[in-house]
Amino acid sequence: MGALPTGTSQEDFYGDATLQGNYQYVTIKDIVNNFQLTKVGDANHIQFINRDIIIYHAKRGLQELNYDVLTEIKGIEIDLSDNLTLILPEDYMKYVRVSWIDTNGSFHPMVSNNDTLIADAYLQDNDYAILFDESGNVLKAAQNSYDQTLVGGDLQGYTYYAGDYREGYDNSFDGALGGRYGMQTDKANGNGWFTVDKRSGVMKFSSNVGTKTIVMEYISDGLEYADIADIKVNKFAVDALMKYIEAEILGDISGVNEYVVKRKKKDAHIAKMKAKSRLNGFNYEELLQVLRGRDKRIK
């Protein structure tokens, strides 16, 4: 397969953004077609298989590769609104880094705060009985206590004496009596903090972040497109994906010898480790750059 499509010149390549970056990838559609051509037939262990089953295992295999091997990081840049929330992308699986950008274009990484409350606030009457609507469903408040503090207050993310630091807070001895002195070092970050509400599909930020420009880097499962002609996998991982599909299909077919299934699963694992080595291989220059930073002395 040539680097450029038939009839395409290098001038066309450099002038057409849709052609750039495609050569290192293969579509799931091509992988499914190649699998049917090379792995299905009378001379193979898989003599017949529905194409939809191949597509299913191809997508499932790509998810596994994205989690463990490919780890291709995607990112979005968005201006934070007054409600201090960011809607998670449709293909979001796990964040890698969350930062805000200053006027100089520098990144300021934030920390995750797992002590925040992410819960539905049930409405209650004066006797603390839960209120229900006409259909018998629990009535819920628009905001829980955490949201009210997050948006309405001036929570800075610091623990100071007996309570969270706020402007005008009474730091007298009486106010600190019985409190916890010192900061929580795991949350000591002047850049602010965030928390992920997976059920609601949003990321919430502390009030000191303000309406800044947020950059979130995250890992996707690679299945953001519905058409398999648009879903792509790196060429270094194609062999691992093909072997994964074959092993999973053989494992579901009755009558296939167990040693054959075990051998195919072992081959798939070896191909996966080979792909991981190729994609995340050792880079001497990057290691040298990191080691240079370790020569700094903290004074």
VMD Tcl script that draws the C-alpha trace (Angstrom):
set ca {
  {0.00 0.00 0.00}
  {1.46 3.34 -1.03}
  {1.79 6.31 1.27}
  {-0.39 8.41 -1.04}
  {-3.70 7.45 -2.69}
  {-3.59 6.72 -6.42}
  {-3.50 9.92 -8.43}
  {-2.39 12.05 -5.46}
  {0.86 13.99 -5.65}
  {3.02 15.23 -2.80}
  {1.79 18.75 -3.60}
  {-1.77 17.53 -3.05}
  {-0.74 15.93 0.22}
  {0.81 19.05 1.71}
  {-2.09 21.17 0.54}
  {-4.91 18.91 1.77}
  {-5.24 18.65 5.56}
  {-7.54 15.62 5.25}
  {-4.67 13.54 3.81}
  {-2.13 14.42 6.47}
  {-1.52 12.00 9.34}
  {-3.53 9.15 7.81}
  {-0.66 6.89 6.77}
  {0.14 5.72 10.29}
  {-3.43 4.48 10.77}
  {-5.65 1.70 9.41}
  {-9.44 1.83 9.61}
  {-11.46 -0.81 11.43}
  {-13.28 -1.42 8.14}
  {-10.00 -2.45 6.46}
  {-9.08 -4.67 9.41}
  {-12.46 -6.44 9.28}
  {-12.10 -6.94 5.51}
  {-8.56 -8.30 5.90}
  {-9.68 -10.60 8.70}
  {-12.41 -12.09 6.53}
  {-9.92 -12.53 3.71}
  {-7.10 -14.17 5.70}
  {-8.67 -15.77 8.79}
  {-12.05 -17.07 7.56}
  {-12.45 -20.00 5.18}
  {-12.28 -23.76 4.79}
  {-8.52 -23.82 5.36}
  {-8.80 -21.97 8.71}
  {-10.18 -22.77 12.16}
  {-12.91 -20.18 11.51}
  {-14.77 -21.51 8.50}
  {-17.71 -19.13 8.69}
  {-18.51 -16.13 10.87}
  {-21.02 -13.30 10.66}
  {-19.40 -9.98 9.76}
  {-21.19 -8.21 12.62}
  {-19.48 -10.52 15.11}
  {-16.08 -9.58 13.67}
  {-16.96 -5.89 13.97}
  {-18.05 -6.38 17.58}
  {-14.78 -8.02 18.59}
  {-12.78 -5.46 16.58}
  {-14.38 -2.61 18.52}
  {-13.95 -4.42 21.82}
  {-10.31 -5.14 21.03}
  {-9.67 -1.51 20.10}
  {-11.07 -0.43 23.47}
  {-8.68 -2.76 25.28}
  {-5.74 -1.52 23.22}
  {-6.62 2.11 23.94}
  {-6.68 1.42 27.67}
  {-3.40 -0.50 27.88}
  {-1.30 0.05 24.77}
  {-2.23 2.96 22.52}
  {-3.08 5.54 25.22}
  {-3.41 8.24 22.61}
  {-4.22 11.37 24.57}
  {-6.88 13.72 23.27}
  {-7.53 17.21 24.54}
  {-10.13 19.94 24.53}
  {-9.81 23.66 25.27}
  {-12.86 25.48 26.58}
  {-13.72 28.67 28.49}
  {-15.22 27.87 31.89}
  {-18.69 29.33 32.48}
  {-20.00 30.96 35.66}
  {-21.40 27.67 36.94}
  {-17.82 26.30 37.07}
  {-18.66 23.07 35.25}
  {-17.28 21.44 32.12}
  {-19.28 18.88 30.15}
  {-17.18 15.76 29.56}
  {-16.60 14.82 25.87}
  {-18.73 12.04 24.43}
  {-15.73 9.67 24.20}
  {-14.27 10.54 27.62}
  {-12.92 7.60 29.64}
  {-10.33 9.02 32.04}
  {-8.58 12.36 32.47}
  {-4.80 12.64 32.21}
  {-4.26 16.28 33.16}
  {-6.52 19.27 33.79}
  {-5.04 22.77 33.61}
  {-5.97 26.40 33.10}
  {-4.04 28.70 30.78}
  {-2.81 32.17 31.70}
  {-2.33 35.14 29.35}
  {1.21 33.97 28.54}
  {-0.03 30.58 27.38}
  {1.47 28.71 30.34}
  {-0.31 25.67 31.76}
  {-1.29 25.59 35.45}
  {-2.17 21.97 36.39}
  {-4.91 21.48 38.98}
  {-5.41 18.63 41.43}
  {-8.35 16.30 41.85}
  {-10.32 16.63 45.08}
  {-12.02 13.37 46.03}
  {-13.40 14.73 49.30}
  {-16.13 16.71 47.61}
  {-19.78 15.76 47.83}
  {-21.35 14.49 44.63}
  {-24.84 13.45 45.63}
  {-28.48 14.26 44.98}
  {-30.01 16.56 47.60}
  {-33.43 15.20 48.60}
  {-36.10 17.72 49.62}
  {-37.53 17.27 53.13}
  {-40.26 18.87 55.20}
  {-39.85 20.40 58.66}
  {-39.97 16.95 60.22}
  {-37.18 15.73 57.89}
  {-39.54 13.44 55.96}
  {-38.60 13.00 52.30}
  {-40.92 14.73 49.83}
  {-42.30 13.02 46.73}
  {-44.00 14.24 43.56}
  {-47.36 13.06 42.17}
  {-45.73 10.02 40.56}
  {-44.10 8.92 43.79}
  {-40.58 10.00 42.79}
  {-38.31 11.75 45.27}
  {-38.12 15.53 44.87}
  {-34.56 16.77 44.48}
  {-33.01 20.19 44.99}
  {-31.46 22.00 42.05}
  {-28.12 22.12 43.91}
  {-26.63 20.11 46.74}
  {-24.61 21.61 49.59}
  {-21.36 21.14 47.70}
  {-22.63 22.97 44.61}
  {-23.88 25.90 46.69}
  {-20.50 26.23 48.38}
  {-18.67 25.80 45.10}
  {-20.52 28.47 43.15}
  {-21.82 30.81 45.82}
  {-18.92 30.78 48.25}
  {-15.29 31.73 48.01}
  {-13.79 28.31 48.69}
  {-10.09 28.41 47.93}
  {-9.20 24.76 48.46}
  {-7.05 25.41 51.53}
  {-7.51 24.01 55.04}
  {-6.57 26.68 57.56}
  {-7.04 26.18 61.30}
  {-10.54 24.85 62.03}
  {-12.15 25.43 58.66}
  {-11.74 26.23 55.01}
  {-10.07 29.55 54.31}
  {-12.50 32.35 53.46}
  {-12.08 36.09 53.33}
  {-12.90 37.58 56.73}
  {-12.64 34.23 58.49}
  {-12.06 34.55 62.25}
  {-8.62 33.10 62.89}
  {-8.71 33.71 66.61}
  {-7.74 31.00 69.06}
  {-11.37 30.41 69.99}
  {-12.24 29.79 66.35}
  {-9.39 27.33 66.01}
  {-9.99 25.47 69.28}
  {-10.31 21.77 68.61}
  {-9.54 22.27 64.93}
  {-6.90 20.75 62.71}
  {-3.83 22.93 62.24}
  {-1.84 23.18 59.04}
  {-2.74 22.58 55.43}
  {-3.65 19.34 53.72}
  {-0.56 18.81 51.64}
  {-2.30 16.51 49.17}
  {-4.58 19.44 48.23}
  {-2.04 22.25 48.54}
  {-2.33 23.63 45.04}
  {-2.78 27.33 44.36}
  {-4.06 26.55 40.87}
  {-7.34 25.20 42.25}
  {-8.96 21.80 42.15}
  {-11.63 19.86 40.31}
  {-13.78 16.80 40.74}
  {-15.48 14.49 38.22}
  {-19.17 13.71 38.46}
  {-19.34 10.66 36.18}
  {-23.08 10.11 36.54}
  {-23.87 13.65 35.43}
  {-21.07 13.68 32.85}
  {-19.51 16.92 34.11}
  {-16.32 18.13 35.74}
  {-16.70 20.69 38.54}
  {-14.12 23.28 39.59}
  {-13.34 25.27 42.72}
  {-14.36 28.93 42.77}
  {-10.80 30.29 42.69}
  {-10.40 28.87 39.17}
  {-12.92 31.43 37.92}
  {-13.93 31.73 34.28}
  {-10.52 30.77 32.92}
  {-9.65 28.81 29.79}
  {-9.47 25.13 30.72}
  {-7.50 22.44 28.89}
  {-8.44 18.86 29.67}
  {-6.32 16.01 28.35}
  {-8.01 12.64 28.46}
  {-7.95 9.06 27.20}
  {-10.63 7.92 24.75}
  {-11.71 4.38 23.91}
  {-11.29 5.22 20.20}
  {-14.94 4.60 19.32}
  {-16.15 8.19 18.98}
  {-17.37 7.52 15.41}
  {-20.30 5.31 14.43}
  {-18.96 4.33 11.00}
  {-16.16 1.74 11.12}
  {-14.62 3.47 8.10}
  {-13.88 6.43 10.38}
  {-12.52 4.46 13.35}
  {-8.76 4.08 13.09}
  {-6.00 2.14 14.83}
  {-2.25 2.69 14.68}
  {-0.44 0.33 12.30}
  {1.83 -0.86 15.11}
  {-1.26 -2.33 16.81}
  {-2.96 -3.92 13.78}
  {-1.42 -7.36 14.29}
  {-2.39 -7.31 17.98}
  {-5.97 -6.42 17.10}
  {-6.21 -9.12 14.41}
  {-4.93 -11.77 16.80}
  {-7.31 -10.55 19.53}
  {-10.30 -10.90 17.21}
  {-9.25 -14.40 16.15}
  {-8.69 -15.59 19.73}
  {-12.02 -14.22 20.98}
  {-14.01 -15.71 18.11}
  {-12.35 -19.13 18.48}
  {-13.11 -19.04 22.19}
  {-16.83 -18.78 21.39}
  {-16.93 -21.52 18.76}
  {-17.85 -24.96 20.04}
  {-15.77 -27.87 18.84}
  {-12.46 -26.00 18.65}
  {-9.70 -27.76 20.57}
  {-8.82 -26.03 23.83}
  {-5.09 -26.00 23.07}
  {-5.82 -24.06 19.86}
  {-7.73 -21.38 21.80}
  {-4.97 -21.14 24.41}
  {-2.30 -20.82 21.74}
  {-4.24 -18.08 19.93}
  {-4.77 -16.17 23.19}
  {-1.07 -16.45 23.94}
  {-0.23 -15.19 20.44}
  {-2.62 -12.24 20.99}
  {-0.93 -11.38 24.29}
  {2.55 -11.50 22.73}
  {1.39 -9.28 19.85}
  {-0.10 -6.85 22.37}
  {3.18 -6.61 24.30}
  {5.08 -6.13 21.03}
  {2.75 -3.29 20.04}
  {3.17 -1.68 23.44}
  {6.95 -1.87 23.12}
  {6.86 -0.25 19.69}
  {4.45 2.53 20.61}
  {5.89 3.35 24.03}
  {9.50 2.58 23.30}
  {12.48 4.09 25.08}
  {13.50 7.53 23.83}
  {17.00 8.56 24.91}
  {16.52 12.28 24.27}
  {13.32 12.45 26.32}
  {14.97 10.61 29.21}
  {17.97 12.95 29.04}
  {15.69 15.98 29.19}
  {13.97 14.65 32.31}
  {17.29 13.89 34.01}
  {18.50 17.43 33.34}
  {15.64 18.72 35.47}
  {16.73 16.54 38.39}
  {20.02 18.47 38.66}
  {18.17 21.45 40.14}
  {18.69 22.01 43.83}
  {15.87 23.25 46.02}
  {17.15 26.11 48.18}
}
mol new
graphics top color blue
foreach p $ca { graphics top sphere $p radius 0.5 }
foreach p [lrange $ca 0 end-1] q [lrange $ca 1 end] { graphics top cylinder $p $q radius 0.2 }
display resetview
